[in-house]
Amino acid sequence: MGIMELHQLVSLCRSETEAFEYLFQKKKELIGNSCPHCRGRKFYIMSSGRIRCSSCKIDYNPFFDTGFSRLRIGCVSWLLLIKLFEIEVSARKAGTQLGLSYPTTLKGFDILRSAILQELSRSDEVLKGEIEADESYFGGKRKGKRGRGTGGKTIVFGILERGGKVS
């Protein structure tokens, strides 16, 4: 989707219709749009925000083949959630700011992380040049031993090429 300036986001979030049109246009640019039943490419958008195939006349969710269909929130909420994810706001704080529950926000963030991972896995680039690595431990109880060797914790390991992307 690329980095969006705040003033652009504000103008898109004026109405659910504008946000929908933006997201649907981006989806068509990136992965196209075809009917999940007959693979037809001719369609029209109904007032309900669903798509009707011109060939088979079946209605479908315009984002059926994206992560957006896995969470029942509006397009404005999705755009704002993406922006809060981009600026690294925690899921709890993002949920509070958007009026969404923590589990909903967390699921949205997980969907975004999965989309990023899927996009990165399509690339066959190899890290080169200066490389940084770091690990963190999450979960478990706070009492007792901390860091390496602590039971009940999950290790998260990251590798970064300076000026590159995290793997």
URPEVEN-V104130 format. One record per pair of residues at least 12 apart in sequence whose ideal C-beta (glycine too) atoms are under 8 Angstrom apart, sorted by sequence separation. I is the first residue (numbers start at 0). J is the second residue. If there is no record, write none. Layout:
i: [I I]
j: [J J]
//
This chain:
i: [41 49 139 39 41 45 48 80 83 91 136 138 139 39 83 90 138 37 39 90 93 137 138 34 36 39 136 137 37 44 79 80 90 136 32 34 37 79 90 136 137 36 80 135 136 34 37 134 135 23 34 36 76 134 134 34 36 76 84 133 134 35 80 84 132 133 0 34 132 132 72 80 84 131 132 35 80 130 131 19 32 35 130 77 81 130 131 72 80 129 130 126 128 129 15 70 127 128 30 126 128 26 30 72 128 26 70 69 70 126 23 23 26 22 70 126 69 19 67 66 22 66 119 66 119 66 65 22 21 18 19 22 18 22 18 21 15 15 18 15 18 14 12 12 11 12 8 8 8 5 3 0 2]
j: [53 61 151 52 54 58 61 93 96 104 149 151 152 53 97 104 152 52 54 105 108 152 153 50 52 55 152 153 54 61 96 97 107 153 50 52 55 97 108 154 155 55 99 154 155 54 57 154 155 44 55 57 97 155 156 57 59 99 107 156 157 59 104 108 156 157 25 59 157 158 99 107 111 158 159 63 108 158 159 48 61 64 159 107 111 160 161 103 111 160 161 158 160 161 48 103 160 161 64 160 162 61 65 107 163 62 106 106 107 163 61 62 65 62 110 166 110 61 110 110 67 111 164 113 166 114 114 74 74 73 74 77 74 78 75 78 73 74 77 75 78 75 75 78 78 79 78 79 82 82 82 81 85]
//
